[in-house]
Amino acid sequence: MPSHKGCRVLKVLKAMKAHPLVGISNKDIADTLGLSPVCVSRDLEDLVAEGFVQKLDNGRYGYSVQMLQIAERYHRDDERMRQRMDETRARVISGSQF
């Protein structure tokens, strides 16, 4: 059974995707998720401590460089796999042996 706090932290992280460039306030996250701002602040502190979130100059919270690197790595791997699948599909269609 998943932990309540773990699920809540992940919901906070997902709520941030609505404003990836300008960030989002803890109050906006709390209102969106129906949580207390105190809980959201604690969750954001955990996410900052683990390097997934950063506090922006405007006082809002946004994804950290580390989080964006994870997303970029996923994107690159996904593109590489798609290319391999397309190459294999083309060989199958053309009847190539190699």
C-alpha positions in Angstrom: 0.0 0.0 0.0 1.5 3.4 -1.0 2.3 5.9 1.7 -0.1 8.8 2.1 2.7 11.4 2.2 4.5 9.8 -0.8 1.3 10.1 -2.9 0.7 13.6 -1.7 4.2 14.7 -2.7 3.8 13.2 -6.1 0.5 15.0 -6.5 2.2 18.3 -5.7 4.9 17.5 -8.2 2.3 16.7 -10.9 0.3 19.9 -10.1 3.4 22.0 -11.0 3.2 20.9 -14.6 0.4 23.5 -15.2 3.0 26.3 -14.9 6.5 24.9 -15.9 8.1 28.2 -16.8 6.7 30.8 -14.4 6.2 28.4 -11.5 3.3 28.1 -9.2 2.7 29.2 -5.6 2.2 26.8 -2.7 -1.3 28.4 -2.3 -2.2 27.7 -5.9 -1.1 24.1 -5.5 -3.0 23.8 -2.2 -6.2 25.2 -3.7 -5.9 22.9 -6.8 -5.3 19.8 -4.7 -7.6 20.7 -1.7 -4.7 20.5 0.7 -3.5 22.9 3.4 -0.8 25.3 2.4 1.3 24.1 5.3 1.3 20.5 4.0 2.1 21.7 0.5 5.0 23.9 1.9 6.4 20.8 3.7 6.1 18.7 0.5 7.8 21.5 -1.5 10.6 21.6 1.0 11.2 17.9 0.6 11.1 18.2 -3.2 13.6 21.1 -3.0 15.9 19.1 -0.7 15.9 16.2 -3.1 16.6 18.4 -6.1 13.4 18.0 -8.0 12.0 21.5 -7.4 13.5 25.0 -7.0 12.2 28.2 -5.6 12.2 30.7 -8.4 13.1 34.4 -8.1 9.4 35.3 -8.3 8.8 33.3 -5.1 7.0 30.5 -6.9 8.1 27.0 -7.3 9.2 25.3 -10.6 11.0 22.2 -11.7 14.7 22.1 -11.1 17.4 21.6 -13.7 17.7 18.0 -12.4 14.0 17.3 -13.0 14.3 18.8 -16.5 17.4 16.6 -17.1 15.4 13.5 -16.2 12.6 14.6 -18.6 15.2 15.3 -21.4 16.8 11.9 -20.9 13.5 10.2 -21.2 12.7 12.2 -24.3 16.1 11.2 -25.9 15.7 7.5 -25.0 12.1 7.6 -26.3 13.3 9.1 -29.6 16.1 6.6 -30.0 13.7 3.7 -29.4 11.2 5.1 -31.9 14.0 5.4 -34.5 15.0 1.8 -33.9 11.4 0.6 -34.2 10.9 2.6 -37.4 14.1 1.1 -38.9 13.0 -2.4 -38.0 9.5 -1.8 -39.4 11.1 -0.5 -42.7 13.2 -3.6 -43.0 10.2 -5.8 -42.3 8.2 -4.0 -45.0 11.0 -4.1 -47.5 11.7 -7.8 -46.9 15.4 -7.0 -46.0 17.3 -9.8 -44.4 19.6 -7.5 -42.5 
